[in-house]
């Protein structure tokens, strides 16, 4: 039976590689665990050259004598970006992609019953002649062995690859929960042997000594002799078909998963086994939209980079899965684009589990290199498709370099490779060119037309070069309106409304399959981009995954979590000339009641939103007075009605004379005899603070007649630290675990204090380490810290302190399941 033996612990690392390392242990080195980044960076204002180096990794491995008659492969899931692998001084592999896995057969070079030396030369310089390099790039690329490394030990007769292709027997109804039969699973595997006489395998087959068995969960699907095999250049090819009975569909709302186990037997002994998680679904891009299991589904997604503060790409399984959970559960998305490269299988596994659709693409950013560069890109396409095609969440292959010019010869090759190795999925290619050459199945386009006051997106007919093919928006917003967590209130609100504008516009276009906003979170970028501090502030979350206001626009799509956010603090100093201007309620409740000093002003409903194509679009707050003028007793009913309208007009548009305000003033003064000298006192009384010492606004989200969430806005009287740990029990399997602690500084009503700047310090006790600095300054009233286990069982705690605030302590534990 095949074994997977992880090698993530206790590597020796040196920032400078030398040829002497190939044959002997490193003398000067640091002991590290994987995933690992060649350098730990600052959060901002650092030079990207610090991670561009040629470094060395080394590990000694004992090879037991039991392996001597087996095949041993060494697998690297991700090394940034070009690397050479040596075993016992022999060069075995060169690989030119930092985003796909690679493996090598080390059977013949291992010394069995002895220690073996693995040395890896890692080149993370951005001068490499390979994707995504060659010109400037709007994201940092980091470096290091940042994903898992392991041995695969197999019998010499084994599966090289098993590709499971579930499909459906009949056209699926629009019901997501109706079980349907499937047609066939075409299991395409390669049996590869190290035997020098291929006829020997043929004789085994002829003697019916080699069998295939396949199970769907625990149900046997097929058991039969292999029979005749098709001999190919790199082994033997076999094709199986099996027909399970009724299965449940994999869907964004009910992602039913099954395990397909395929076994290779010789003389009734299982010598290899391949296990794949599959989902049975129908996924189609049509010219009139995207259809999942026969029903139209508007794709609503964000783009995701795989980077993190301080450590770049080097984060373990739990953090990869957390991002998928945030996208699905906190942001209520149904899709994600893995910009601009293939990402961790842990992330994709969680997308499979949660029902999050994935558009993944080859590495690259605008630049197309020379012939050698293009050959590597074609190889990247092959590796991406083969390595990720068993994920049911993947619905589209990106086979163009992001935002690159047309190159038909080059892209004919990438399309051909993608279709060759996966005929079940369409291809797309992210472009920023309207009417460009279209070799792919789906025209995917970065639409940045929206500038705040104009249309949210372009018409399909204005962009695509073939209206008979599907159309998808792969990016929007982003650089058009970068917003920092600490920007003023009007900037943060405008950022949120722009996202709502584009979502509303896409929803109104039936022939647009959907869109992916740019982007999930802020990320480190090169000096040529961002705000000069090496951060790109395009995210709807900050780098620690704390939500900005725009995140609530997406969260309001949730059918399970109650969302209630108000885009203003009601502090007039947040606005020029103290004109409050427009403010919005963002909620998915049945209604929201607004109170001022405990007096009901107005109840708002989803139908009050001007975003007609969104079920729960932002709602403009257009009444700050309610019945206060009428019940005050000083004015007649007619006067009170006009005064209320005038006060709300001034609140929304300021004191400048608008036609509406002029007409109201004329009627009040001329027709209703209201003294114009009282205007200021009336404003201060009803809009200022109603004559009281303070003002308080309260919003209640109502669902099914009950208050389910409350937001209160009042003068700040106290502050405290609010924490949100991803998990507090860190579990070590084959390497360390990391917990993400999201931190906000909030007032007595749990409103974020966006201009809080006092330093926050971290102290940890027990078997843990703090990733990054131990003292940070919140940005926009929020920050975060990553806590890392160090390979020991035990309990401990994280203490978060800030001068003037109550200290917060989080209890932590580590459970090491393997050492």
C-alpha positions, 0 to 999 in steps of 0.5 A, spaced: 500 500 500 502 507 498 504 511 504 505 518 504 510 521 509 511 528 510 517 531 511 515 538 514 519 538 520 527 540 522 529 543 515 536 546 515 536 553 512 541 558 509 540 565 506 546 563 501 546 557 497 553 554 495 555 548 491 558 545 497 552 544 500 550 539 495 554 534 498 555 535 505 551 538 511 550 546 512 555 548 517 551 555 518 544 554 518 537 555 521 533 550 523 526 551 520 519 547 519 515 548 513 511 552 510 517 557 510 518 564 508 526 565 506 525 572 510 520 575 515 518 582 512 515 588 516 507 589 515 509 595 510 515 600 508 520 594 506 524 593 500 521 587 496 529 585 494 529 582 501 526 576 499 530 575 492 535 571 493 538 564 492 537 560 498 538 553 501 534 548 504 537 541 507 534 535 510 537 528 512 532 522 512 533 515 514 531 510 508 528 504 511 530 497 508 523 496 507 523 501 501 528 497 497 523 494 493 518 499 492 518 506 488 519 512 492 517 519 490 519 526 493 514 531 492 514 538 493 507 542 493 510 549 492 517 552 492 518 559 490 520 560 485 525 556 481 529 550 484 533 544 484 533 538 488 539 534 490 539 527 493 545 524 496 549 529 491 545 527 485 541 533 481 534 530 480 530 535 478 529 542 476 522 546 476 520 553 474 514 554 477 513 557 484 505 555 484 505 548 482 507 541 485 512 537 482 515 530 484 521 526 482 523 518 483 528 518 488 528 510 488 535 509 485 539 514 489 537 513 496 541 509 501 537 504 504 538 503 512 542 509 512 541 517 512 540 521 506 541 528 504 536 532 501 538 539 498 534 544 495 537 550 491 531 555 491 531 561 487 526 567 489 529 572 485 524 576 480 529 576 474 527 569 473 525 568 465 519 564 467 512 566 469 510 571 472 516 575 472 519 579 466 516 586 468 513 589 474 508 585 478 502 588 482 503 583 488 509 580 492 512 573 490 516 572 496 520 565 496 521 559 500 519 552 501 512 554 503 507 548 502 508 541 504 514 536 502 513 529 503 515 522 500 510 517 497 512 510 497 509 505 492 509 498 489 513 498 483 506 497 479 502 503 481 497 508 479 501 514 476 494 518 476 487 517 477 482 522 474 475 522 476 470 525 472 463 525 475 457 527 470 450 526 470 445 521 467 439 526 465 438 533 465 438 536 472 431 540 475 432 546 478 431 543 485 438 543 488 436 538 493 433 533 488 437 527 487 439 525 480 442 519 477 449 520 474 451 517 467 458 515 468 465 516 472 470 515 467 476 513 471 482 515 467 489 512 470 496 510 469 499 504 471 506 505 471 512 500 473 519 501 473 520 494 470 525 493 465 521 488 461 514 491 459 512 484 457 512 482 464 506 487 466 502 484 460 503 477 462 500 479 469 494 482 465 493 476 461 493 471 467 488 475 470 492 477 476 491 484 476 484 487 478 481 494 479 476 495 484 472 501 485 468 504 491 463 510 492 464 511 499 463 504 502 459 501 496 463 497 491 462 500 484 466 495 480 471 489 481 474 486 474 481 484 471 484 490 468 484 486 461 488 489 455 492 495 457 494 501 452 501 502 452 503 509 452 510 513 452 510 513 460 506 507 462 500 504 461 493 507 460 486 504 462 479 506 462 474 504 467 466 506 467 462 505 473 454 507 474 453 508 481 445 509 483 442 515 486 447 520 488 446 527 491 448 533 487 454 538 489 451 545 490 453 551 493 448 551 498 448 543 499 455 541 497 454 533 497 461 530 497 463 523 496 469 519 496 471 515 490 476 509 492 480 506 486 484 500 488 489 496 484 490 489 486 495 483 484 493 476 486 487 479 491 492 483 494 491 491 494 498 494 492 496 501 491 490 505 492 487 512 490 482 516 494 479 522 491 473 526 493 468 528 488 462 532 487 456 530 482 454 537 479 452 540 472 456 546 471 455 550 464 457 557 462 452 559 456 451 565 452 446 567 457 449 566 463 452 561 468 448 554 470 449 550 476 445 543 476 441 546 471 439 553 474 441 560 473 446 562 478 449 569 478 457 568 480 458 573 486 465 572 488 472 576 490 479 575 488 484 572 493 491 572 493 495 567 498 499 572 502 499 573 509 502 579 513 510 578 515 510 571 512 508 572 505 505 565 502 508 561 508 501 559 512 499 552 514 493 548 512 488 552 518 489 558 515 488 556 508 482 553 510 480 559 514 480 564 508 475 559 504 470 560 510 471 567 511 469 568 503 463 563 504 461 564 511 462 571 513 462 574 506 456 570 503 460 569 496 459 563 492 465 564 488 472 565 488 478 567 483 485 565 485 488 570 482 493 570 479 496 563 480 494 556 483 493 556 490 493 551 496 490 544 495 487 546 503 484 552 500 481 548 494 479 542 499 475 547 503 472 550 497 469 543 495 467 542 502 463 549 503 460 549 496 465 555 493 466 555 486 473 556 483 476 560 477 483 558 477 489 560 473 496 560 471 501 564 474 502 571 470 501 578 470 500 582 464 507 580 461 509 575 456 516 573 455 520 569 450 519 562 447 522 559 453 518 563 458 512 561 454 514 554 454 514 554 461 507 557 461 504 551 457 507 547 462 504 550 468 497 550 464 498 542 464 501 542 471 495 546 474 490 542 470 492 535 472 493 537 479 487 541 480 482 537 476 479 533 481 476 538 485 469 539 484 469 546 486 473 548 480 469 550 474 473 554 470 481 554 467 484 561 466 489 559 460 491 566 459 496 571 463 492 576 467 491 582 463 496 580 457 495 582 450 493 577 445 498 572 442 494 567 438 499 562 437 501 562 445 494 561 447 492 556 442 497 552 446 495 553 453 487 552 451 489 545 447 493 543 453 487 545 458 482 541 454 487 535 453 488 534 460 481 536 462 475 535 457 470 537 462 471 544 464 471 550 459 477 555 459 477 562 460 482 568 459 483 574 464 483 580 459 483 588 460 482 588 452 475 589 449 473 585 443 480 582 443 482 575 440 477 569 443 480 562 443 477 560 450 470 558 451 468 564 456 470 571 455 473 573 462 474 581 462 476 586 467 471 591 467 473 597 471 468 602 467 465 604 474 467 611 477 462 612 482 457 616 478 456 612 472 454 605 470 456 599 474 459 595 468 459 595 461 454 591 456 456 584 454 455 586 447 460 592 448 466 588 450 466 581 448 468 579 441 463 573 440 456 574 443 455 567 442 460 565 447 459 566 455 461 572 458 464 573 465 467 579 469 473 577 472 475 584 476 472 590 478 473 596 482 480 595 485 485 600 483 479 605 481 478 607 489 483 604 493 480 605 501 485 604 507 481 602 513 483 609 516 481 613 511 475 618 513 468 616 513 466 618 506 471 615 503 470 608 506 462 609 505 464 611 498 468 604 497 462 600 500 457 603 495 461 602 489 461 595 490 454 595 491 453 599 484 457 594 480 453 588 484 447 591 482 449 593 475 451 585 474 445 583 477 441 587 472 445 584 466 442 577 464 447 575 459 453 576 464 455 570 468 457 574 474 463 578 477 469 577 481 470 584 485 478 586 486 479 583 492 478 579 498 483 583 502 489 588 502 496 585 500 503 587 500 505 589 493 511 592 489 514 599 489 510 601 483 503 600 485 499 601 492 500 607 496 508 607 497 508 603 503 508 596 499 501 595 501 495 595 496 489 597 499 484 594 494 481 589 499 474 589 502 478 587 508 485 589 511 491 584 511 489 581 517 482 579 514 478 584 519 472 587 514 472 594 512 465 597 510 465 594 503 465 587 506 458 588 509 455 589 502 457 582 500 455 579 507 448 582 506 447 576 501 447 571 507 441 567 508 444 565 515 447 570 518 444 577 520 447 583 518 446 590 520 451 596 519 451 603 518 455 607 514 456 613 519 458 615 526 454 621 526 460 625 528 459 631 524 466 633 524 467 627 519 464 631 513 466 638 510 463 644 513 459 639 518 454 637 512 453 630 514 451 628 507 448 621 505 449 615 510 446 608 509 443 602 512 446 595 510 442 589 512 439 583 510 433 584 515 426 584 514 426 591 516 430 596 520 428 601 525 431 607 527 431 611 533 434 618 536 434 618 543 430 612 544 424 616 539 422 612 533 424 616 527 423 611 521 422 604 519 426 602 513 425 596 509 429 592 503 424 596 498 426 602 500 433 601 497 435 604 490 439 598 488 433 595 485 437 588 483 439 587 490 435 583 495 438 587 500 442 593 497 444 599 502 438 603 504 439 611 504 437 614 511 433 620 509 429 621 515 433 624 521 427 628 524 421 623 524 415 626 528 419 630 532 417 637 529 410 635 529 409 633 536 414 639 539 407 643 539 411 650 536 408 649 529 402 647 525 401 641 522 403 644 515 409 648 518 412 641 521 411 638 514 415 643 511 420 644 516 421 636 516 422 636 509 427 642 509 431 639 515 432 632 511 434 636 505 439 640 509 442 634 512 443 630 506 445 636 501 448 641 506 446 648 507 447 650 499 441 653 496 438 647 492 432 648 488 428 644 493 431 647 499 429 654 496 422 652 494 421 649 501 424 656 504 419 660 500 413 656 502 415 657 510 417 664 510 411 667 505 406 662 506 406 659 513 409 666 516 415 662 519 421 667 521 427 666 517 431 668 523 429 661 527 432 657 522 439 656 525 435 654 532 430 650 529 436 646 525 440 645 532 434 643 536 431 637 531 438 635 527 443 637 532 441 634 539 434 636 540 436 640 545 439 635 550 446 634 552 448 628 547 445 624 542 444 617 540 442 613 534 439 606 535 438 601 529 434 595 530 434 589 525 427 586 525 426 579 523 420 575 523 417 580 528 423 580 533 429 584 534 435 580 532 441 585 532 442 592 534 447 597 532 447 604 537 451 610 535 453 615 541 458 619 543 464 615 545 465 614 553 470 608 553 473 603 549 475 596 549 479 590 545 475 586 541 478 579 539 476 574 534 480 568 534 480 563 528 481 557 533 484 556 540 486 549 540 492 548 535 492 541 532 499 539 529 499 533 524 505 533 520 507 541 521 506 547 526 499 550 526 497 557 526 491 561 529 489 568 527 487 573 532 483 578 529 483 585 533 478 591 533 478 597 538 471 598 539 467 603 543 462 602 549 457 600 543 462 595 539 463 600 534 470 600 531 474 606 533 477 608 526 482 613 529 485 609 535 492 609 534 495 607 541 500 601 541 497 594 542 502 589 545 502 581 545 505 576 550 504 569 549 505 563 555 506 556 553 508 552 547 507 558 542 510 563 538 508 570 536 509 571 528 511 578 527 512 583 532 510 583 539 508 591 539 503 593 533 499 600 532 492 598 529 490 601 522 483 604 522 482 601 529 483 594 527 489 589 527 491 582 528 496 577 530 498 570 528 500 565 534 504 559 532 505 552 535 512 549 536 511 542 536 509 541 544 503 539 547 500 544 552 496 549 555 498 557 554 495 564 553 495 570 549 495 577 553 493 583 549 495 589 552 494 597 551 495 603 555 488 605 558 484 599 556 482 593 559 487 587 558 484 581 554 487 574 555 485 568 550 487 561 553 490 557 548 492 549 547 496 545 543 495 538 541 500 534 537 497 528 534 504 526 530 511 528 532 
